[in-house]
Amino acid sequence: MSNDTSPGTSSVDSKSSDPSYGVPGHSHSDKDLLKLSLGAIGIVFGDIGTSPLYALKECFKGHHQLPVDDFHIYGLVSLIFWTMGLVVTVKYVMFIMKADNKGEGGSMSLLSLIIRGANPKLSRWLIVLGVFATALFYGDSMITPAMSVLSAVEGLTVIEPSFDSWVPPVSVVILIGLFCIQARGTESVGRLFGPIMLVYFATLAILGAFNIITRSPAILLALNPYYAIHFFVSDPLQGFWALGSVVLSVTGAEALYADMGHFGRQPISLGWYWVVFPALTLNYLGQCALLSADHEAIANPFYFLAPDFLRVPLIILATFAAVIASQAVITGAFSVTQQAIQLGYIPRLRVNHTSASTVGQIYIPSVNWVLMFMVMVLIAMFKNSTNLANAYGIAVTGTMFITSCMMGVLVHRVWHWKAWQSIPLVSFFLLIDGAFFLSNVTKIPEGGWFPLLVGFVVFTMLMTWSRGRHLMAERMRQVAMPIQLFIRSAAASAVRIPGTAIFLTPEDDGVPHALLHNLKHNKILHERVILLTVKIEDVPYVDPHYRASMSSLEDGFYRLIVRYGFMEEPDVPLALNKIEQSGPMLRMDDTSFFISRQTLIPSTHTSMAIWREKLFAWMLRNSESATEFFKLPSNRVVELGSQIELVGSNGK
């Protein structure tokens, strides 16, 4: 992976066979399995669970409107059912979720899994794809809260059409409240997510089944793929355009893979097969049964499923479900950001932990407020779910297409499938995802540009940071003095004082700039000098027994390497407390930490374009202090500045 050369931090490649790497297992008792499945229903399936609020309506009233007749009703519900079956069940549950990186999933985990051992040229392209998929996720995490909450609150217009003007402000109030409580954490509220979503999915199933039985039992025939195929054969152009709205039924499918590390593959699969998939299928069939009997219900087929006296409770329940779906994608953005920071694609940001018992519950203020601002912008720009639906599909389908591309590398290089096995399967999914993506390309002028714009901006920032840190590390290696030469020349002549000095350095060779500056200006060396490098491995977790390794150099100098996985939080003092007694005795009251903070000097011969160099310099200035990031005791830290000029031989 790319180097994160923040003071004291680097990222390195690792081998999955190395015994130093471990991950919490997912072996569960039946009781634990049910509890985890309930939790997965509350967190993982929030986004895809709220799709019935708008997916079918957008198929008929969206960007390419279709007539509400039995031919299109049967064709579309058959298409939705088989899309969920092929994309979610077959692609994600049966195949992609098997590709766990020490138990973790998601684009970053998949990327770090498949580039091990890949040739450098292929690795570069895989990194570009993986980072762009991550960038698209940020666009999705902005649209999902706006889309879900708007769709839920639009139920008010079913009760009273004049409430239409109230939908945006009510949605804004709900979402502002949601973003404002993020700093408190979701541990206590999160316990309610599973039961609420279980009630929600049960309601979807009951309303759907009731309308199937009372309106049109014949709609069950639409489960036959003949109707989806017949729809395409009879009108290929309309069928192709319809895919742009049909894909809304599987928004959130990527969450099954991304959240696998929190719940495990088995609980997520159980929740999908036994609760979510049946409930969604019944609800979509129920909506189509309703439309078959009453074409006017297309105004909002989800809410018209319920009798008049149940619509207000349904609006309240759907709003809760929309808030939960929004919460899931917000916390997902926090988790993805933390992974990207650890892997060296985003500068250090302030990360607050909101739970003493649950490691994965974090809050990143800067990400939270940027998301909230952009969600407010989306609601102000698009005003209703129909307009916003034009922007929704492009990020989802782009991510799914990239995942299929990476899946091709996975089955060939990691699982070592033969060509006759891998090519037909991967080609099939690329064909499906490619068709969905291309059908959404037609929406770019009407709103699809937004997630693409967000994706390209975020992608540029991520790649600029990674490239800039690589060039900075390259420059620091060029000017670094060999450590053995430094020890021989400095140890004998410098005045040694009692205590321990720990110098954070991104490289595990050479002399840190902070050490050189300290000797130059203060003319002294501590009795014990430890050169500390924190390495972020390309696995989610590192076995605590292999956390730290120390080697003695000579004359009181030591080299210390502390390892973390990209899902872990670096805590240097805690790691130091657990060092074996074979190393130098460490006491915090006589230990000082020395870190170097680099300032970028403008260069006329850098290998980055000047605008990217300025962007990188801005990101460098605004990154979080290494003191707080590594949890160093602030009263024991000495920060020394250094100036550096970027160099490099290729790439803009």
N, C-alpha and C positions, 0 to 999 in steps of 0.2 A: 504494500500500500504506500501511498505518498507519505512523506515525512511531515510530522507536525513538529517543527523546530522551535516551539515555544520554549522559554527557558526551562531546561531540565526535562523536556518531553520529546520523545521520538516515537515513531510508529514503525514497526518492523513486520516482516513476513514471518510466519510461524508454520510449523507442520502439525497437522492434526494428530499425528502419532506421538508427539512429544508428551511424556507423562506429566509435564508441568501444567498442562492445561486441563481444566475441569469445568463443569457446569452443574448447577443443581438439577437433579433428575426429575422425571415426571412419572414416577411409578406411584400409582394411587390405589387406595382401597376403594371399594364400591361407594362408601359414604363420601369420601373425598372427591371421587369422580363426579358424583351428583352435585356437590357443592361447587366444584369448579365449572361444571357445565352450566349451572345457574348463573355463576359470575360471568361466564362467556356470553350467555344470552343477554345479560345486562350491558356488557361493554362492547364485545366484538360485533354483535349483530345490530347495533343501533342504527347505523347508516343504511344498510340494506333493508332493515325492518321498516324504515319510514318511506321506502320507495313507493309502496302502494298509494301514498298520499297524492302522488303526482304522475307516476310513470305512465299509467294507462291513459289518463287525461291528455298528457302531452303527445301521445301517439296519434290522437285524433285532432287535437287543437293546437299542436305545436308548430314548429317551423314549416313543416310540410303537412298540411291538414289532409285528413282522409275522411271520406263519407262514413257516417255511422250506419252501417248495414251489416247483415249477418255474415257476408263474405269477409269483410274486413275485421269484424269482431272475432270470428273464429280463427282467422289467420293470425291476428295479432296476439291473442292469448296463447295460441299454440307456439308462436315464436317466442313469447316471454317465458313460457314453461321450459322450452328446450334450451333457451339461452341460459336460464338458471341451472339447468341440468348439466349442460356441457361446460360452461365457464366456471361456475362455482363448484359443482359436485365433482366433475371429472378433472378439470384442469387444476383447481386449487386444492380441494380436499384429497383427491386421490393421487395427485402427482406433486404439485409444488410444495405442499406441506410436508412431504417426505424429505425435502431438501433443507433440513435444519442445520444451522451452524452451531454445534454444541447446544442444541435446544432452542436457539433463537431463530426468528424469521425476519422478513422484511428485505427491502432492496439492498441496504447496506450489508446485512448479514449474508445475503445471497452473493453479493459482489465479492466480499472477502473470502467466501467459500470457493468460488469458481476460478479466481485468478491465481490461486496457489499452483505453482508449477507451470502456468501458462507462459508462452513466449512474450517478450516485452511488447511487441507490436500488437498482439491480440489483447494483452492486458490494458494497453492504453485505450483501445476502443471499448473494452468492457467497462473501464472506469468512467469513460465519457457517458456510456449508456446508463450505468448505475447512478451516477451523479445527476443526470438529467431526470431520471425517474424520481429521485428524491426531490429535485426542484419542482417537478410537476405536483408532487404531494402537497407542497405548500399552497399552490393554487387551489387544489381540492379542499384543503383545510380551511380556506377562506370562504369557498362557495357553499360547502356542506351546511354550516350553521345557518347561513342566510336562507338557503333553499329549504331546509327542513322546517325551520321555525315559520317562515312565510307560508309554506304549504299548510302547516297545522293551523295557524291563526286564520287563514283564509276560510276556514270552516264557519267563521262568523258571518260571511256573506251568504251562506246557505240558509242561516236563520233569518237574516235580514240584509237584503242587498245593499241598503244604504250604509252598512258598516264597512263598505269597501275602503273608504278613506281612512278608516281606523287601523287597517291591517299593518301598514309600514310602521307607524309609531308604536303600536303595541309590540310588534316584533323587535323593534329597537330597544324598548324598555326591558324585555325579557332577556335579550342577548347581552345588554350592558350589565344587567344583574349577574348573568352567568360568568362573564369575564371578570367581574369585580370580586367574585368569591374564589377565584382560582388560587389566590395567595393563601387562603385558609386550608387548601387541600380538599380532597374528595373522599377521604377515608370513611368518615361517618355517613356522608350522603351516599357514597358508593354502595353501601350495604343494601340500600333500597333499590338500586338499579335493577338487579336480577329479578326480584319479585314484581316490580312495576312492568318490566318488559315481558315477563311471563304472562301477566294479566293482559298486556297489550296484544301479544301474539295469540293468546286464547280468544280475545275479542275479534281479532282479524279472522280467525278460523270459524268462529261461531257465526259472525255476520255473513261471511262468504258462503258457508254451508246453508244457512237459512235462505239466502237469495237463490242459490242453486236449486234448492228443493221447491221453493214457492214460485220462482220466476221461470226458469228454463233448465230442467235437469239435462236436456240434450246438450248443454254446453260442455258436459264431461267428454263428449266426443272429440273436443278440440285438443285433448291430450295426445291424440294421434298426430304424429309429425306430418301426416299427409296434408293437413290444413295449412301448416307453415310452408311446406314445399309448394302446394297449389297456389298460395298467395304470391310467391316469388315467380313461379312459372307463368301465371296469368298476367302479372304486372311487375316485371323485374325492376323498373325504375322506381315505382312507388314502394316496392319492397325494400330496395336499397335505401331510399330516403327514410323509411320507417325505422331502420336500424338505429338511426341517430337518436330516436326516442326510446326504442326498446332497450337500449343499453342502460337507461336510467334504472331498470329493474335490478341491475347487478352492481350499482354503485355501492361501494363498501366491501366488495369481494376481496380486495387487497388486504383489508383489515384482518381477515382470517389468518393470513400468513404473517402479517406484521406483528400481531398480538400473540402468536404461538408461544413465545417465551414466557408470557405471563400465565398461561393456562395449560399449555400442552396440546398436542395434536388430538389426543383422544377426547378430551372434554369438548373441544370445539367441533369435532366431527359429530359427536353425540348430539350436541345442541342443534346442529344443522339438520341432520337426518331425521330426528324425532320431533323437533319443535318448529324450527324456523322455516324450513323448506315446505313442510305440509301446510303450515299456516299461510305462508305467502301464496302458495298454489291455490288453496281454497279461496283466499280473498280475491285474487285476480280472476278466478273463474266466477266468483260471485258478482264482481263488478261487471263482467261481460254478460252474465245472465241478466243482470239488471238492465244493461244497455240494450240487450236483445229484445226485452219487453218494453222498455221506455227509452227511446233515443234522446229525449230531452235531458235525461240524467247525466249526459256527458258534461254538463256544466261543472259537476264535481262528483263523479261516480263513487268516490270513497265515502264521502259523508252521506250521500243518498242511500247507501246500503242500510243505514240505521233508520228506524222509525223516528218520527218527529220528537217524541219525548226522550229519546236516547241521544240526540245529536249534541246537546250541550255537554253531557258527560263524555261523549266520544271526542269532542273538541279538546276538553281538558286532558283526557288520557293521551290523545295524539300529541298535544303540546308537550306533555311530560316526556313522551317518547322522542320528540324532536330535540328537546333540551339534552336528553341523555345521548342521543346521536351526536349532537354538537360537542358535548363534553368529551366523548370518546375521541373525536378527531382533534380536539384541542390538546388533550393529554398525549395523543399520538404525535402531534407536532413537537411537543416538549421532548418526547423520547427520541424522535428522529434527530432533533437538533443536538441532543446530548451525544448520540452516536457520531454525528458528523464532526462535533468538536473533538471527540477523542481520536477519530481517524484522521484529523488534520485538514478538514475541508471548511471549517467555520472557526473564526477566532474564539478565544475563550470568552464565554459569557457568564454572567452571574447565574448560578443554579442553586435554588433553594429546595431543601428537602422538607416535605410537608407531613411526613409520617416517620415516627421513630421505629416502627415495626415493619414497614413495607418499603424496601429499597427503591422500587421503581416509581414511587410517587414523588414527582419533582414538579417544580414551578420555575419557569424562566421568565422573569418580568418583561424583558425586551420583546420576546416572541409573543407573549400574551397581548401586550398593548398594540403591537403592530397588527396582529390578527384582528383585534377588536376594531381598530381604525379601518382596516380594509373591508371588514364585514359591513360596517356602517356605510362605507363608500358604495359597496355593491347594492345594498338596499336602496340607497338614494338614487343610484343610477338605473336600476332595473325595476324597482317598485313592486313587482309581483313575481310569482314562481314561474309563470309561463315565459316571461321575458328572460328570467334567470336560467331557465332550463337550456337555453341556447348556449350558455357559457359552461354548463355543467359537464357535458359528456366528453369534451375534448381532452381534459386532464386525465379522466378515468381511463379512457380508451388508449391514450398515449402510454400510460403506466402499464396497462395490461399487455400492450404490444411489446414494450421493452422487456417485460417479465418473460414473455414467450421467447424472445431472442436469447435472453440469458438462460432460459430453460434448455434451449438447444445446445449451448455450451456445456451445461450441467450434465445432461444425459450422455453426452459424448465423452467429456474429459473427466468427470467426477464419477459417474455411474458406469462408464465404459460400456455403454450399449453398442451393439453392432449397428452399422449404418441402416440395414434393412428394418431395424426396430425403431431407431430414433428419427430418421428422416420423415416417414409418413406421419408420425404423431406430432412432431414439431411443426411440420408443414400445415397440418390440419388446424392447429391452434393459431398459427400465424395467419392463415387464411381467414379464420373467424375474427380475430382481433384486428387484422388489417381492414376487413370490411366495416367493422364498427368504427374504426378510426376515420376511414375515408368518408363514411356517411356523416360524421360529425364535422369534417372539414368544411362542408357546405354551410355550417353555422358560424364560421369565423367572422364574417362581416356583422352578424347580428348579436355577437357577444362571445363567441368562441375565442376571440382575440385576447380576452382578459386573462384566462389561465395560462395561455401561451406566453403572453407578455410577462406575467409573474414568473413563469417557469424559466424563461430566458434570462431575466434579471437575476434570479436566484442562482441559476446555473453559472452565469458569468462571475458572480461574487464567489461562489464555491471554488470554481476552477482557478480564479485569480488568486485566492488565498493559498490554495494548494501549490500553485506554481511559484508564487512569491516566496513562500516558506522554503520551497525546494532550492530556489536560487540563493536565498539567504544562508541556508545550511551549506551550500556549495562554496559560497564566498568565505564563510567562517572556517571551513576546513582548509581552504587555501592559505589563510593567514595564520592558522593555528600552529603553535610550537609543539613539537613532540614532547610528551609528558616526561619521558626519561631524561631528556636533555635538560628540561626545566628543573627537575629534581636535583640533578647533579650540580647545576649551576647555582640554583637558588637556595637549596636546603643548607648548604655549607656556609653561605655568606649571610643569609638573613637572620635577624633576631627572632628566636622562637619564644612564644609566650604561652602560658597555660591555657587549656581549654580546647574546644573542638570547633572547627570551621567547616561548614558544609557548603560547597559551591555547586549550584545547580547548573547542569550543562546538557544540551540536547544530544551531544555526541559522546560515545563511550571511548574516545581516544582524543588526544590533544589536550591543550590547557585552556580552561574556560577564560573568557575575556575578563570576568569579574576577578578571577585570581590574579591575573596580570596587573589589572588596575589597582587592586588592593596592595600588592607588593610594591608597585611603582610609587604610590602616593603615601602609604602608611609605613613602608619599610619593614614590615614584620610578617611572620608566618605563625599560625597557631601550632601548638604541640601536635595536634592531630588534624590533618586536612583530608576531608572526604569529598571526592568528586562524585556527585550523585546524578544519575540519569534515570528519569522515569520513562519507561517504554510502554506504549499502548500496542498490544498485540492485536492481530486480526482475528481473534476469537472473542466471544462475549465475556468469558470469565477465565481467570487464572486461579489455579489451585493455591490457596493461602500458604501451603507448605513450600511453594516455589516462588513466593512473592518477591523475596529479596535475596540477592547474592552479592557477597562482598569478597574482594580480593585485595591482598596487601601488595602495594607497590614497593616502597622502601622509604626509610627515613621518615616514618610517621605519615606517609601518604597512602590513601586507600581508594579503591574504585568500588562504588556501590551502584548496583542496578536494581531498580524496583519495577516490577511488572504488573500491569493491570489489563483487563479485557476492556473492549470498547463499550460494554454495558455497565462497567464499574465506575465508582467515584474515587479518584485519587485522594488518598489521605496519608501524606508523607509522615507526619509525626506518629500516627498509629503503626505504620510499617516499621519505623525506626524502633519503636518500643518492642517489636517482636523479633528483632535481629538476634541470632544466636550469640552466646557468650564468647564464641571464638573470635569475634570481631572486637574492635575497640569499644571500651565502655562508654556509653553515651548517656549524658545527663542533660536534660533540656536547660537547666539553670546555668550551665557553662558552655552551651552550644549556640553558635551564631550561624544564620543562614545568609549566604551571599548570592544575590541574583543579579543578572544583567538585563537591562531593558534597552532594546535596540531602537535607534532612531534612523530612519531611512534617509540617505543623502540622494538627491536627484542625480540621475546619471544620463549621459547622452549616448552611452553605448550599451545599455541594458538590452537583454534579449526579449523583454516584454515591451509591448506598445506603451507609449508614454501615459495614455489615459488609464491603462491597467496598472501601471506603476503608481500613479496617484491614488487610484482606488485602493490598492494594496496598502499604501502608506496610511491612508485614512482608517482602514480596518485595523492596522497595527496600532495606531494611536488609541483607538477606542476599545481595544480588547481588554478583558478583565485582568486585573493584577495577578501575577503568579502567586503572590502571597495568599490571596483568598482562594484561588483555584486549587492549590495544593494543601490548603488548610494549615499554612505555616503560622506559628505564633508571631503576631505582628510586632511584638516588643523584642523579638530576637532576629529581625530581618534587616539586612543592610542591602539597599538597592543601588547599583552602580550603573550609570548610563554609558552607552557606547554607540558610535555611529558606524553605519555600514552602507556600502554601495553595492547594489545588485549587479551580478554578472551572469552570463549564460551564453550558450552557444547556439541554441535553436529555439524555435517556437515563439510566437507572438502572444 
